[in-house]
Amino acid sequence: MKKAAILLILILLTMPAMTVSAQASLVSDHQYRVEQHKINKQAIKQIRKLFDLHNRYANNHDLKNLEALYSESYINNDGFNKEVYFKSIEDTWKSCSDLTYKTEILSIDVNGDFANVNVIESATGTVQEDMEFMSVSGEIHSKSTGIYHLEQINGKWYIKGETALTDESSLLYGDARFMNIELQAPTQVSSGETYTTTVKVDADDNTFIIGAIDRDSVKYPASTPKSELRAMPQSQILERLLTANTDNLNEYTVASLAISKAVNAGREDFKIYMAGLACVMKRINVIPKNKFVETEE
């Protein structure tokens, strides 16, 4: 009994000290959270300013100042380093001199000197092409989602990497600009996996379309897939099975369409003319096979 009493006294004596210690810990934790909130709030403000500059430089096609926002060790999930990435941007601006961008920030997650920024990005522009002694105008439309990976160096934030999640782009000429063209494909496949790509066109009965579906791996410089065009059925739906590359590269599924229309030229005569062209692309992230995953029976 005496031992039990002594133990009880010792417990009672230590409880106030434990309570004081717990209270001090709570105060310390609260102060830390308040301080961390201030730091993160300031970081978010700086990151938003960075993206305001990013949008301004991109819309002004100011390659030099845009490049200064990126870390020298930048790399994206296509394997493009900073040099290759900005060469591709420069090529794009040469082809489309009025390309404009819009970025919507969905969320900013700060973790010390690192941050992830989830965004929706869109781009529009026009291109001029000379075809059979005449100049035709095409429209570029693009919408993508992705994550920018940032790093803070000496108090300044830089873009260190980028993960593209989705990307749908189109280049439309003539009547194709006013047609509903939908390209369906998975956003992610395994290396070497066979997948289905479908293109659907909302067209009237006087419209005839020939088209092709192919895939193109993400490389620099970019290549142009060459596929044999075939007539779309009356349903105006074209479908093809494709096999993802095994080179550990992401890829685009590409639908190319040539649109013709028939007009009544009098009595039973009809005149066929080329009404438009379309190239529609959708990004597919290809996941390489992991040969180091083992399962036990």
C-alpha positions, 0 to 999 in steps of 0.5 A: 500500500505504501508503494502504491501511495508513493507512486500516486504521489509521484504521479500527482506531483508530475502532472502539473509539470506535464500540463505546463509542458503541454501548454508550452508545446501548444503555444509553440505549435500555434506560433509556428503555424502562424509564422508558417502561414505568414511565410506561405502567404508571402510565397503565394503572393510572389508566385502569383506575381511570377505568373503575371510576368510569365503571362505578360512575357509570353503574350509579348513573345519576349523570349529573353525575359521569359527564359529568365523566369526558368531555372537552369536545371529546368526539365519537363515530363517530355524530357525537354531541358531548358535549351530544347524547350525554348527552341520549341517555343521560338519555333512556335512563335515563328510559325504563329506570330500572333499567338496569345496565352491565358493562364488560370491558376487553380491552386498553389501548394508551398512546401518550404523552398518548393511549390507546385502550381496547378493551372489551366492554360489556353492559347489562340492564334492564326497562321497563313498558308499559300495553297494553289495560288491563294492564301488561306487563314487557319486558326490555332486553338489549344487548351491544357492542364498541368503542374508547374514545379517551382524552386526558391533560390536566394529568395526568388522563385524559378520554374524548375519543371513542368508536368503536362497532364492534358493537352488538346490542340487544333489547327482549322482552315475554312469551314472546319473553323465552324464545325464541331470536331471531337477527338476521343482518346485516353489521357494515359496509356502504358508503354506498348499498349493498344488503344482506340482513338475516335474522331467525330465530326458534326457535318451536314449531308452535303459534306464529304470528309476524308481523314486519317488518324495516327500518333506522333511521339513528342520529340524535337524537332517535331515530325509530321505523321503521314497516313493514308486518307480514307473516306469517313462513313456516313456516321462521320465517325472515324476510328483507329486502333493505335499502339503506344510507342515503347521508347519511353516518350509521351505522344499525341494522337493526331486526326487529319481531315480534308473537308469537301462540299457539294453545291447544286450547279443547276438541274442534276449537276453538282459541283464539289469544292474543297471547303476546309482542312483540320488537324486535331491533336490530343496528348497521351502520357505514356507510362514506361514499364517498370521492370523492377516491380515484383509480386510474390505468390 
